[in-house]
Amino acid sequence: MKQSPERLWTQSFIILTLCNLLLFTGLQMTLSTLPAYAEGTLHASSVQVSLVTSLFALSAIASRLFSAKALERGGRNLLIFLGLAIILVAVIGYYWAGSILVFLLLRMLFGIGFGMTSTAFPTMASDIIPIRRMGEGMGYFGLSTSVAMSVGPLIGLSLLQGPGFVSLLLSTSVALALIFPLGYRLSTKLPAHHKEPAAAKLPEAKGGAFRRLLIPSLLNFLLSISYGGLLGFLALYGVEVHLEHIAYFFMFNVIAIVIVRPLSGKIFDRYGPAALLLPGSLFIICGLLLLSFATTTFALLPAALCYGLGFGSMQPALQTWMIQSVEPRQRGMANGMFFNSLDLGVAVGSMILGSIALYTSYADMYRYSALAPALLLLIYGAILLVKRYSGRTSAAIDSRAAAGRK
């Protein structure tokens, strides 16, 4: 199937984006609800509640270590369908988990399957998006992830608090099962391994690519710490401050993301990551601080909008930055490191913030979580200043050298 070199909204791209939306919706429907279920039904302690999120994330990280290798060898379809099957087994198994130990083991199984599938989809997307529209294309593709991150928890919490846990598991299973026919249709349209033109390749070795990915991975890790606090403890924070409609935070959040995503990709293509990471960090800090003082549903609106504007613009900027830093054949590694740093941030954030909440309160916990995006802002700001100073110094040296030759 031949595609115009500048065409973005191909049939393959639309199907792939829909698959990613369903995958992350299924994830978020459980990720935001299972901690509360573990505490209320399985009588898990605060530490065990944090493990519900962190063990999933760590398992996904371990799974991606071999998933990136498989992608380089053209094993996309195997990763997608095997990963989906493992996820479905875990989701169905939650129903029979009668102890917190079995529940945590199933969370690890879910993480293994998710790590496989979530690495394949964005790598396929980066292969079919035109190079000159990479920021815009990944912004739209990433919109499916961000929408799921907001809609999924809203649906999940509504199901858990309404019809109950069985309805939650059934709805999650249906969302994930729909990916199978879509994935099969996608596999018939795309080759097992897409190849970019030779001119698009970078000359440096794999070790150089890994080093180029370290800084954006660190920034993505810091960005994800606060999100771990939202996923793991927002429902419990609502109980603490007597907010019955705490799930509305995710609804307002997705509104902001839908607004900012189409613009952020074009801004990245034109101005680079700095134009999004610097203001985005400030929006997230404001959102977390406003959330920590929210005691009414109306007060959730500005908190969610600020957080959504920040997170919705920064996450695709970091992912596109990483994809553009490596050769096309190494995009599996770039996407793997992107999601690993995200999951590691969620895991570490869940554990650290959960410990803080144990000795203070969930409101204080969200205030402390604002330190992570503040540190991101300081680190990236320092990097920009060093680059700017180095550039001026190099220009001055070149100017003096040229004057000396005259």
Secondary structure, 3 states (H helix, E strand, C coil): CCCCCCCCCCHHHHHHHHHHHHHHHHHHHHHCCHHHHHHHCCCCCHHHHHHHHHHHHHHHHHHHHHHHHHHHCCCHHHHHHHHHHHHHHHHHHHHHCCCHHHHHHHHHHHHHHHHHHHHHHHHHHHHHCCHHHHHHHHHHHHHHHHHHHHHHHHHHHHHHHCCCHHHHHHHHHHHHHCHHHHHHHHHHHCCCCCCCCHHHCCCCCHHHHHHHHHHHHHHHHHHHHHHHHHHHHHHHHHHHCCCCCCCHHHHHHHHHHHHHHHHHHHHHHHHCCHHHHHHHHHHHHHHHHHHHCCCCHHHHHHHHHHHHHHHHHHHHHHHHHHHCCCCHHHHHHHHHHHHHHHHHHHHHHHHHHHHHHHHCCHHHHHHHHCHHHHHHHHHHHHHHHHHHHHHHHHHHHHHHHHHHHC
